């Protein structure tokens, strides 16, 4: 009963496994390292199979992974792919149709893998391929049939490796228009003559034939013979020519009149180099390792066609046995160009220099020359090298600029001098230079200042990467000036360089520049001023945007990405071309002016409005009242509270112009009443009242507002004598408003105010700013001074009743807190 379910389970597992095998996309990883240009860099990702990428990819780099195979479906859908690199993997198997979808592929790199067999079916659909690299794979031959025949557009081919042993005729059949061919055949043992002859013409051929040159010179001769043409440049690498026999293959190149052969990683013995010169007999010169030997046989050869000696990274074995190049006098008469670079040369004897009679170009850069040995090399400045036009001694140990100028002063044809990367730290005030000097390079030295030592004939001057903080020496003929990598705070004055066309000041300490700085440069066309610490002000940002768009005569040729803000802090690191500054930041003076004008206008309008509403008067009164209130509280703390607070029955507020009425009528009537008032309703003598008058009762030496406040606080009533003079008096107004504020003060006790109209005065006659007085008058709680005598007795009775009503007959009060006068 249990077996059928087991069989069903096994069948289900088998179907699942088959489904996974039939759909490899399920297990393939994905690589998402594609940039905006659709270049996918999936190198060094640890992939063991080809990952999936976007179908729109134009470049796919899968180098340095662990891919072992390329299946038929790995590259499906990548018809737009133009470059594919599988360099540095472990690919040992490629499906015959793996590259068929890549109909537009132009570059394919399969180097450094484990391909032991090359299959022509890989390339059947790659008709657009222009470059193919098959180096360093373990195949021993190129395969059966014409592997490269479908590649009709192929222009660069690299194949071979340590396992390549055989090249047969027809291996390169169909490849007839190569521009560059590289063959790694150090261990080649079988070669059919004509195997490489199918490819012609060739611009450049690189061969590695160490084994054939050492053990099978006939094979090496056959290979060289098939690729040697006068127009083809031969590059021979990894050669070790130690015997006469090993130089014989070069007879093929000599017979074909090859014009240029380059040797890399080349070692040669004394015997072999003489034989090599004899074999070549005037066709070329070499670059390699030169020990001491006898040149007698080589002197009989004809090398008049030699034009250039170029040696780089040369190591001379047993240099202490090497005397000089005097034995090469039969060769040194001819070359016009000599380059000995990075070869530990510390001196070239003057006797040798005198042999270079046709020399026009001398390059001794990156060696061990000093000021003393340079004097020996240039024969102490006697002008031996009369035809020298260009001298390059950069990267040595030279320190004296004065010595250098003296040594080259008599070189009457010298136009180019490169003394960069030396130890120059001081420039003398005067120097002697040849009048023909046009180009001078003193970059990457230690100069801190520039003097008139510079020749005025210069057209190109390079002072990059020194320690200069300014440059003001006039050079009227200068066309190019390079000052990058210094400490310049501003651009050099343009008026000193009237013919300057190109200026580079990158990586300095510039923080800004503008049209005013460039106005002096009359002919400046190209400017490179990026990679500085720019202050992104409005003027600079506006100017730079215009310059980057090509507006104006000056063009910034180093690109917008080189101009980055360093300050202000919120813009640090932002490209200047993307900066957007506000109107407030860019037009601050105008903004402040407009803002201040608007604020002034608003202020004026507010002041006019407040003046019309009498706000200033109220504020002035409020401030006076607050000061008086504070003074009153201070007096209470100091002991005045012990005195009896209510000292007066009434405080009389009146204008100074109404003092006659107060003193002649009011005071005698209330403070010294008669026994019987005419028309009185009672015969009881009235009580004398005490009045507070400012002339009589104010304390001298105190602030008048303090006196007013104190008088009101010590009086039960306040009598206001109203007239036109009253409303014109500031102090009367203060007294009126102080009395109103007392009503809302908890300590005021709710005392009342009494209004006496001394002359006819309607509410409309009172200015609007006296809103309290107008309100009081509208409530009809005031006494009018009668002009006729018969009504005055009643006036005095009612006034006396109002002032002293607290003792005789309590009176009702109106809602505003003011006393309702006796009727």
C-alpha positions in Angstrom: 0.0 0.0 0.0 3.0 2.4 0.6 4.8 1.9 -2.7 2.5 3.8 -5.0 2.8 7.0 -3.0 6.6 6.6 -3.0 6.6 6.3 -6.8 4.4 9.3 -7.1 6.7 11.3 -4.8 9.8 10.2 -6.8 8.0 11.2 -10.1 7.1 14.6 -8.6 10.7 15.3 -7.6 12.0 14.2 -11.0 9.6 16.6 -12.7 10.7 19.5 -10.5 14.4 18.7 -11.2 13.7 18.5 -14.9 11.8 21.8 -14.8 14.8 23.5 -13.1 17.1 22.1 -15.7 14.9 23.1 -18.6 14.6 26.7 -17.3 18.1 27.9 -16.3 16.9 31.5 -16.0 15.5 30.6 -12.7 18.9 29.9 -11.2 20.9 32.6 -13.0 21.9 35.5 -10.8 21.3 39.1 -11.9 23.9 41.9 -12.2 22.6 45.5 -11.7 25.8 47.4 -12.2 24.8 49.2 -15.3 25.2 53.0 -15.6 23.3 55.6 -17.6 25.4 54.8 -20.7 24.2 51.2 -20.6 27.7 50.0 -19.7 27.4 47.0 -17.3 30.5 46.5 -15.2 30.1 43.0 -13.6 33.8 42.4 -13.2 35.2 40.9 -9.9 31.7 39.9 -8.8 32.4 36.3 -8.0 30.0 35.0 -10.7 30.2 31.4 -11.6 27.9 31.7 -14.6 26.9 34.5 -16.9 24.5 36.8 -15.0 21.5 38.4 -16.5 21.6 42.1 -17.3 19.4 44.5 -19.1 18.6 43.7 -22.8 19.6 47.2 -23.7 23.2 46.9 -22.5 25.9 48.2 -24.9 28.9 47.0 -22.9 29.3 44.0 -20.7 32.4 43.4 -18.6 32.5 40.0 -17.0 36.3 39.9 -16.4 37.9 38.4 -13.3 35.1 36.1 -12.3 34.8 32.3 -12.0 32.7 31.6 -15.1 33.4 28.1 -16.5 31.0 27.9 -19.4 28.9 30.0 -21.8 25.6 28.3 -22.7 23.5 28.9 -25.7 20.9 30.9 -23.8 23.3 33.1 -21.7 23.4 36.0 -24.2 20.0 35.7 -25.8 18.3 39.0 -26.4 21.6 41.1 -26.3 21.5 42.1 -30.0 22.6 45.6 -29.0 25.7 44.5 -27.2 28.8 46.1 -28.7 31.6 44.9 -26.3 31.9 41.7 -24.3 34.8 40.8 -22.0 35.3 37.4 -20.4 39.0 38.1 -19.6 40.4 36.3 -16.6 37.8 33.6 -16.0 37.9 29.8 -16.2 35.9 29.4 -19.3 36.6 25.9 -20.8 33.4 25.4 -22.8 31.4 27.6 -25.1 28.2 26.5 -26.8 28.6 26.6 -30.6 25.7 29.1 -30.9 26.5 31.1 -27.7 27.5 34.3 -29.6 24.9 34.0 -32.4 22.5 36.7 -30.8 25.4 39.2 -30.8 25.0 40.4 -34.3 26.3 43.9 -33.5 29.3 42.8 -31.4 32.5 44.7 -32.2 34.9 43.7 -29.4 35.3 40.2 -27.9 37.9 39.4 -25.2 38.3 35.7 -24.3 41.9 36.0 -23.0 43.3 34.2 -19.9 40.8 31.4 -19.9 40.9 27.6 -20.2 39.9 27.2 -23.9 41.9 24.2 -25.2 40.1 24.1 -28.6 38.9 27.0 -30.9 35.6 26.4 -32.7 34.9 28.2 -35.9 31.1 28.0 -35.1 31.6 30.6 -32.4 32.2 33.3 -34.9 29.7 32.4 -37.7 27.3 35.3 -36.8 29.9 37.9 -35.7 30.1 39.7 -39.0 30.6 43.1 -37.2 33.5 42.0 -35.0 36.5 44.3 -35.3 38.6 43.2 -32.3 39.3 39.6 -31.0 41.6 38.7 -28.1 42.4 34.9 -27.6 45.7 35.3 -25.8 46.8 33.0 -23.0 44.5 30.0 -23.5 45.8 26.4 -23.5 45.1 25.6 -27.2 48.1 24.2 -29.1 46.8 25.2 -32.5 44.1 27.4 -34.0 41.8 24.5 -34.8 40.6 22.8 -38.0 39.5 24.8 -40.9 39.6 28.6 -41.2 38.5 29.7 -37.7 38.5 33.4 -38.5 37.0 33.3 -42.0 33.6 34.7 -41.0 35.2 37.8 -39.4 35.4 39.9 -42.6 35.6 43.2 -40.6 38.3 42.1 -38.1 41.0 44.7 -37.6 42.8 43.6 -34.4 43.6 40.0 -33.7 45.5 38.6 -30.7 46.1 34.9 -30.2 48.6 32.5 -28.8 50.0 31.5 -25.5 52.5 29.2 -23.7 50.7 26.1 -25.2 50.7 27.3 -28.9 53.0 24.9 -30.8 51.8 24.9 -34.4 50.8 27.4 -37.0 49.6 26.1 -40.4 49.0 27.6 -43.7 45.4 28.6 -43.9 44.9 29.3 -40.2 44.4 33.0 -40.9 42.6 32.4 -44.2 40.0 35.1 -44.8 41.6 37.7 -42.5 43.2 40.0 -45.0 42.8 43.5 -43.7 44.2 43.5 -40.2 45.6 46.7 -38.7 47.2 45.0 -35.7 48.3 41.4 -35.1 49.7 40.0 -31.9 51.1 36.5 -31.8 52.4 34.9 -28.5 54.5 32.0 -29.8 57.4 31.7 -27.3 57.1 27.9 -27.5 56.3 27.5 -31.2 57.8 24.4 -32.7 56.1 23.9 -36.1 55.4 26.6 -38.6 54.4 26.3 -42.2 55.9 29.1 -44.3 53.2 31.5 -45.4 50.9 30.9 -42.4 51.0 34.6 -41.5 51.5 35.8 -45.1 47.8 35.9 -45.7 47.5 39.1 -43.7 48.9 42.0 -45.6 49.4 44.9 -45.3 49.8 45.2 -41.5 50.4 48.5 -39.6 51.7 46.8 -36.5 52.9 43.3 -35.6 53.8 42.2 -32.1 55.7 38.9 -31.8 56.9 36.8 -28.9 59.4 34.3 -30.2 61.9 33.6 -27.4 62.0 29.8 -28.0 62.5 30.0 -31.8 65.3 32.6 -31.5 67.1 30.4 -29.0 66.6 26.9 -30.6 65.1 27.2 -34.1 66.4 30.2 -36.0 65.0 28.9 -39.3 61.5 28.9 -37.8 62.1 32.4 -36.4 63.3 33.5 -39.9 60.2 32.1 -41.5 57.9 34.0 -39.1 59.8 37.3 -39.5 59.9 36.9 -43.3 56.1 36.6 -43.5 55.3 39.8 -41.5 58.2 42.1 -42.6 57.2 44.9 -44.8 58.7 48.4 -45.0 55.5 50.1 -43.8 54.9 47.6 -41.0 56.1 48.3 -37.5 57.6 45.3 -35.8 57.5 44.9 -32.0 59.6 42.0 -30.7 59.2 41.1 -27.0 60.9 38.8 -24.6 64.0 38.2 -26.8 67.3 36.9 -25.5 70.0 37.3 -28.2 73.3 35.9 -26.9 75.0 34.3 -29.8 75.9 35.0 -33.4 73.4 32.4 -34.6 70.5 34.0 -32.7 70.9 37.3 -34.7 70.6 35.5 -38.1 66.7 35.7 -38.3 67.1 39.5 -38.6 68.4 39.0 -42.1 64.8 38.7 -43.2 63.9 42.1 -41.8 67.0 43.6 -43.4 66.2 42.2 -46.8 62.7 43.5 -46.5 64.0 47.0 -45.6 61.9 47.2 -42.4 62.0 50.8 -41.2 61.1 50.5 -37.6 61.7 47.7 -35.1 60.9 48.0 -31.4 62.4 45.7 -28.8 60.8 45.2 -25.4 62.3 43.2 -22.6 65.3 42.6 -24.8 68.7 41.2 -23.6 71.7 41.1 -25.9 75.3 40.1 -25.4 78.4 41.9 -26.7 79.0 39.3 -29.4 75.4 39.2 -30.6 75.0 43.0 -30.8 78.0 43.3 -33.1 76.6 40.5 -35.2 73.2 42.2 -35.1 74.7 45.4 -36.4 76.4 43.5 -39.2 73.3 41.6 -40.1 71.1 44.7 -40.2 73.9 46.8 -41.9 72.3 50.2 -41.7 68.6 49.3 -41.4 67.8 50.1 -37.7 68.9 50.6 -34.2 67.8 48.8 -31.0 66.7 49.2 -27.4 68.2 46.8 -24.9 71.0 45.8 -22.6 74.5 46.9 -23.6 77.6 45.5 -22.0 81.2 46.3 -23.1 82.6 44.7 -26.2 84.8 45.3 -29.2 83.2 47.2 -32.1 85.8 46.6 -34.8 83.7 44.4 -37.1 80.6 46.6 -36.6 82.6 49.7 -37.8 82.7 48.3 -41.3 78.9 48.4 -41.6 76.9 51.2 -43.2 74.4 52.9 -40.9 74.0 56.2 -42.5 70.2 55.7 -42.5 70.0 55.7 -38.7 68.0 58.7 -37.6 67.0 58.0 -34.0 68.3 56.2 -31.0 65.5 55.5 -28.4 66.3 53.5 -25.3 64.1 53.3 -22.3 64.5 51.4 -19.0 68.0 50.1 -20.2 70.1 48.2 -17.7 73.8 48.0 -18.5 75.3 44.9 -16.9 78.7 45.4 -15.2 78.5 49.1 -15.8 82.0 49.6 -14.1 83.5 47.8 -17.2 81.8 50.2 -19.6 84.1 53.0 -20.7 82.1 55.3 -23.0 80.4 55.5 -26.3 83.5 56.6 -28.1 83.7 53.2 -29.8 80.3 54.1 -31.3 81.6 57.1 -33.2 80.8 55.5 -36.5 77.1 55.5 -35.4 76.9 58.7 -33.4 77.6 61.0 -36.4 74.2 60.1 -38.0 71.2 60.3 -35.6 69.3 63.5 -35.2 67.3 62.2 -32.2 68.7 60.5 -29.1 66.5 59.4 -26.2 68.0 57.6 -23.2 65.2 57.5 -20.6 65.2 56.1 -17.1 68.5 54.3 -17.6 70.5 55.5 -14.6 72.7 57.8 -16.8 74.7 60.1 -14.6 76.9 61.7 -17.2 77.5 61.8 -21.0 81.1 62.7 -21.5 81.9 65.8 -23.5 83.9 63.7 -26.0 80.7 61.7 -26.7 78.6 64.9 -27.0 81.0 66.2 -29.6 80.3 63.2 -31.8 76.6 64.0 -32.1 77.2 66.5 -34.8 73.7 66.0 -36.4 71.8 65.9 -33.1 68.6 68.0 -33.0 66.7 66.3 -30.2 68.2 65.0 -26.9 66.2 63.4 -24.2 68.0 62.4 -21.0 64.9 62.5 -18.7 64.5 60.4 -15.5 68.2 59.8 -15.0 70.9 60.8 -12.4 72.3 64.0 -13.9 73.5 66.8 -11.5 74.6 70.3 -12.2 78.3 69.2 -12.4 77.6 66.3 -14.7 75.3 68.5 -16.8 78.2 70.8 -17.3 80.3 67.9 -18.6 77.5 66.7 -20.8 77.1 70.1 -22.5 80.9 70.7 -22.6 80.8 73.5 -20.1 78.5 75.6 -22.3 80.8 75.9 -25.3 77.9 75.3 -27.7 79.2 71.9 -29.0 75.7 70.7 -29.9 75.2 73.5 -32.5 72.1 71.9 -34.1 70.3 71.0 -30.9 66.7 72.3 -31.0 65.1 70.4 -28.1 66.6 69.4 -24.8 64.8 67.3 -22.2 66.5 66.8 -18.8 63.4 66.5 -16.7 63.4 64.2 -13.7 67.0 64.5 -12.7 68.9 66.0 -9.7 69.5 69.5 -11.1 69.3 72.4 -8.6 70.9 75.6 -10.1 68.8 77.4 -12.6 71.6 79.9 -13.2 74.0 77.0 -14.2 71.5 75.6 -16.6 70.9 78.9 -18.3 74.7 79.4 -18.7 75.1 75.9 -20.2 72.5 76.4 -22.9 73.2 80.0 -23.7 75.3 79.2 -26.7 73.0 76.7 -28.2 71.9 79.1 -31.0 69.1 76.8 -32.3 67.6 75.7 -29.1 63.8 76.3 -29.0 62.5 73.8 -26.5 63.9 73.2 -23.0 62.3 70.9 -20.5 63.9 71.0 -17.0 60.8 70.0 -15.1 60.8 67.6 -12.0 64.1 68.9 -10.8 65.1 70.5 -7.5 65.0 74.2 -8.5 63.9 76.3 -5.4 65.5 79.7 -6.3 65.3 81.8 -9.4 68.1 84.4 -9.8 67.3 88.0 -10.8 69.1 87.6 -14.1 69.9 84.7 -16.5 71.4 84.2 -20.0 69.3 82.3 -22.4 69.6 81.6 -26.2 67.5 84.1 -28.1 65.8 81.3 -30.0 64.2 79.7 -26.8 60.4 79.5 -27.2 59.3 76.7 -24.9 60.4 76.4 -21.3 59.0 73.8 -18.8 60.0 74.2 -15.1 56.9 72.4 -13.7 56.9 70.3 -10.6 59.9 72.0 -9.0 60.1 74.0 -5.7 60.0 77.6 -7.0 58.4 80.1 -4.6 58.8 83.3 -6.7 59.4 84.4 -10.3 62.0 87.0 -11.3 63.0 88.6 -14.6 65.3 85.6 -15.1 62.7 84.2 -17.5 63.5 84.8 -21.2 61.3 87.4 -22.8 61.2 85.4 -26.0 59.1 82.6 -24.5 55.9 81.6 -26.2 55.0 78.7 -24.0 55.8 78.6 -20.3 54.9 75.8 -17.9 55.3 76.6 -14.2 52.7 74.1 -12.9 53.0 72.5 -9.5 55.4 74.9 -7.8 54.8 77.1 -4.7 54.1 80.4 -6.5 51.6 82.8 -4.9 51.8 85.5 -7.6 53.2 86.0 -11.2 53.8 89.5 -12.4 56.8 89.2 -14.8 56.0 90.7 -18.2 56.4 88.3 -21.1 55.1 90.1 -24.3 55.5 87.1 -26.7 53.9 84.5 -24.4 51.0 82.5 -26.0 50.5 79.8 -23.4 50.9 80.0 -19.6 50.4 77.0 -17.3 50.2 77.7 -13.6 48.2 74.9 -12.3 49.0 73.4 -8.8 50.4 76.6 -7.3 49.1 79.0 -4.6 47.7 81.9 -6.6 45.0 83.9 -4.9 44.1 85.7 -8.1 44.7 85.6 -11.8 48.0 87.1 -13.1 47.6 90.7 -14.5 46.6 90.3 -18.1 48.3 93.5 -19.2 51.7 91.8 -18.8 50.8 89.2 -21.4 49.4 91.0 -24.4 49.5 87.9 -26.7 48.4 85.2 -24.3 45.8 82.8 -25.7 45.8 79.9 -23.3 45.9 80.1 -19.5 45.6 77.2 -17.0 45.3 78.0 -13.3 43.7 74.8 -12.0 44.2 73.6 -8.4 45.3 76.9 -7.0 43.7 78.9 -4.1 41.5 81.1 -6.3 38.2 81.9 -4.8 36.7 84.0 -7.5 37.4 85.8 -10.8 35.3 87.7 -13.2 35.2 90.0 -16.2 37.3 92.6 -14.5 40.1 90.1 -14.0 40.0 89.0 -17.7 39.7 92.5 -19.1 43.4 92.8 -19.4 43.8 89.7 -21.5 43.2 91.0 -25.0 43.7 87.7 -26.9 42.8 85.1 -24.3 40.7 82.3 -25.8 41.1 79.2 -23.6 41.0 79.3 -19.8 41.2 76.4 -17.4 40.5 77.6 -13.9 38.7 74.7 -12.3 39.4 72.7 -9.1 39.8 75.8 -7.0 38.0 76.8 -3.8 35.4 79.2 -5.2 33.2 81.5 -3.3 29.9 81.2 -5.1 28.8 84.9 -5.0 26.1 86.1 -7.4 28.5 87.9 -9.7 30.7 84.8 -10.0 27.9 82.4 -10.6 26.4 84.6 -13.3 29.7 85.1 -15.0 30.7 81.5 -14.9 27.4 80.3 -16.3 27.8 82.7 -19.2 31.4 81.5 -19.8 30.4 77.8 -19.7 27.7 78.5 -22.3 30.4 80.0 -24.5 29.1 83.6 -24.2 32.0 86.1 -24.6 35.5 85.8 -25.9 36.9 83.4 -23.3 36.0 79.7 -23.2 36.4 77.5 -20.2 37.8 74.4 -21.8 38.1 72.2 -18.6 34.3 71.6 -18.3 31.6 72.6 -15.9 32.3 69.7 -13.5 35.6 71.3 -12.6 34.0 74.4 -11.0 32.6 73.5 -7.6 31.5 75.8 -4.7 33.6 75.8 -1.6 31.6 78.4 0.2 29.0 79.4 1.5 28.6 76.3 3.6 25.2 75.3 2.3 26.6 75.3 -1.3 29.8 73.4 -0.5 30.5 70.7 -3.1 27.7 71.9 -5.4 28.7 72.5 -9.1 28.6 76.2 -9.9 26.5 75.5 -13.0 23.7 74.1 -10.9 23.6 76.8 -8.3 20.5 78.9 -8.1 20.7 82.0 -5.9 17.7 84.0 -4.7 17.0 87.6 -5.6 17.6 88.6 -2.0 21.2 87.1 -2.0 22.1 88.5 -5.4 20.6 92.0 -5.1 21.1 92.6 -1.4 21.7 96.4 -1.6 18.7 96.9 -3.8 16.6 94.6 -1.7 17.7 96.4 1.5 17.1 99.8 -0.1 13.6 98.8 -1.3 12.8 97.2 2.0 14.0 100.2 4.0 12.1 102.5 1.7 8.9 100.5 2.1 9.5 100.3 5.8 10.0 104.0 6.0 6.9 104.6 3.9 4.9 102.3 6.2 6.4 104.0 9.2 5.5 107.4 8.0 2.0 106.3 7.2 1.7 104.6 10.6 3.1 107.7 12.3 0.5 109.9 10.4 -2.2 107.5 11.4 -1.1 107.4 15.0 -0.8 111.2 15.0 -4.3 111.5 13.7 -5.6 109.1 16.3 -3.5 110.9 19.0 -1.7 107.7 19.9 1.5 109.5 20.7 -0.3 111.7 23.2 -1.8 108.6 24.9 1.5 106.8 25.0 3.2 109.8 26.5 0.5 110.1 29.1 0.6 106.4 29.9 4.4 106.5 30.4 4.1 109.5 32.7 1.3 107.7 34.7 3.4 104.5 35.0 6.4 106.5 36.3 4.3 108.4 38.7 2.7 105.1 39.9 6.1 103.6 40.5 7.2 106.6 42.4 4.1 106.4 44.6 4.7 102.8 45.5 8.3 103.6 46.3 7.2 106.4 48.6 4.9 104.0 50.4 7.7 101.5 50.9 9.9 104.3 52.3 7.4 105.1 55.0 5.1 107.7 53.6 2.2 105.2 54.0 2.2 105.8 57.7 0.9 109.3 57.0 -2.8 109.7 56.7 -3.6 109.0 53.0 -6.6 111.3 52.6 -5.3 114.8 53.4 -7.6 116.9 51.1 -11.2 116.9 50.3 -10.5 117.7 46.7 -7.7 118.3 44.2 -8.4 121.2 41.9 -7.2 120.7 38.3 -7.3 123.9 36.3 -5.4 125.9 33.8 -2.9 128.5 34.9 -4.9 131.0 32.9 -8.0 130.3 35.0 -6.0 130.7 38.3 -7.8 134.0 38.9 -11.2 132.4 39.1 -9.9 129.6 41.3 -8.1 131.9 43.8 -10.8 134.6 43.8 -14.0 132.5 43.8 -13.4 128.8 44.3 -11.0 128.8 47.2 -12.7 131.5 49.4 -16.1 129.9 48.8 -15.1 126.3 49.8 -12.3 126.8 52.3 -13.8 129.9 54.0 -17.6 129.6 53.7 -19.9 132.3 55.0 -22.3 131.7 57.8 -25.4 132.1 55.7 -25.4 131.6 52.0 -28.0 133.4 50.1 -30.8 131.1 49.0 -29.6 128.2 51.1 -32.1 125.6 52.1 -30.6 125.0 55.5 -29.3 127.5 58.1 -26.6 125.2 59.4 -23.1 126.6 58.7 -21.2 124.4 56.1 -18.0 122.7 57.0 -14.8 124.3 55.6 -13.3 122.1 52.9 -9.6 121.6 52.2 -8.5 122.0 48.6 -5.2 120.9 47.0 -3.8 123.5 44.6 -0.6 123.0 42.7 0.7 126.4 43.3 0.3 126.1 47.0 0.5 122.4 47.9 2.9 120.7 45.5 6.3 119.8 47.0 9.2 121.7 45.5 12.0 119.6 44.0 9.8 116.7 43.0 8.8 115.8 39.5 5.6 117.5 38.6 3.9 114.2 37.5 4.8 112.7 40.9 3.2 115.7 42.6 0.0 115.3 40.5 -0.2 111.6 41.3 0.5 112.2 45.0 -2.1 115.0 45.2 -4.8 112.8 43.6 -4.0 109.9 45.8 -4.4 112.1 48.9 -7.6 113.8 47.8 -11.1 112.3 48.0 -12.4 114.2 45.0 -10.9 115.8 41.9 -12.5 119.0 40.6 -11.8 119.9 37.0 -12.3 123.5 36.0 -13.1 123.2 32.3 -12.5 125.9 29.8 -10.8 126.4 26.5 -7.6 127.0 28.4 -8.0 123.6 30.1 -8.1 121.6 26.9 -4.9 123.4 25.7 -2.9 122.5 28.8 -0.9 119.3 28.8 -0.8 119.1 32.6 -4.6 119.4 32.8 -4.9 116.6 30.3 -2.6 114.4 32.5 -4.6 115.2 35.6 -7.9 114.3 33.8 -6.6 110.9 32.6 -4.9 110.1 35.9 -8.3 110.5 37.6 -9.8 108.1 35.1 -7.1 105.5 35.6 -7.6 105.7 39.4 -11.1 104.3 39.0 -9.7 101.0 37.7 -6.9 100.8 40.3 -7.7 98.7 43.3 -6.1 101.2 45.6 -8.0 104.2 44.3 -11.1 103.5 46.4 -13.5 104.4 43.6 -13.3 108.2 44.3 -15.2 110.5 41.9 -14.3 113.4 39.6 -16.3 116.7 39.5 -16.5 118.7 36.3 -17.0 122.5 36.4 -17.7 124.3 33.2 -16.2 127.7 33.6 -17.4 129.0 30.3 -19.8 127.6 27.7 -18.1 124.5 26.1 -20.0 121.9 24.1 -18.8 118.4 23.4 -18.0 119.4 19.8 -15.6 122.1 21.0 -13.5 119.5 22.8 -10.8 117.9 20.5 -11.5 114.3 19.7 -8.3 113.1 21.5 -10.1 114.0 24.7 -12.4 111.1 24.4 -12.8 110.7 28.1 -13.7 114.3 28.6 -16.2 114.1 25.7 -17.7 111.0 27.3 -18.1 112.7 30.7 -19.7 115.8 29.1 -22.2 113.7 27.2 -23.3 112.0 30.5 -24.4 115.5 31.8 -22.5 115.2 35.1 -21.0 118.6 35.3 -21.7 122.1 36.8 -21.9 125.2 34.8 -20.6 128.5 36.2 -23.5 130.9 36.0 -22.7 134.2 34.4 -25.4 135.9 36.4 -25.1 136.6 40.1 -28.4 135.2 41.2 -27.6 131.7 40.1 -24.2 131.4 41.8 -25.5 130.6 45.3 -27.1 127.4 44.0 -23.9 126.6 42.1 -21.8 126.9 45.3 -24.3 124.8 47.2 -24.3 122.0 44.7 -20.5 122.1 44.3 -20.0 122.1 48.1 -22.4 119.2 48.4 -20.5 117.2 45.7 -17.1 117.8 47.2 -18.1 117.2 50.8 -21.1 114.9 50.2 -19.4 111.9 51.9 -20.1 113.2 55.4 -23.4 115.0 54.9 -25.5 113.0 52.6 -24.1 110.1 50.6 -24.8 110.6 46.9 -25.5 108.0 44.2 -22.8 107.3 41.6 -23.2 106.9 37.9 -22.1 103.7 36.1 -18.8 105.2 35.1 -17.8 105.7 38.7 -18.1 109.5 38.5 -20.1 111.3 41.2 -23.6 112.4 40.2 -23.9 116.0 41.3 -26.4 117.1 43.9 -29.7 118.4 42.5 
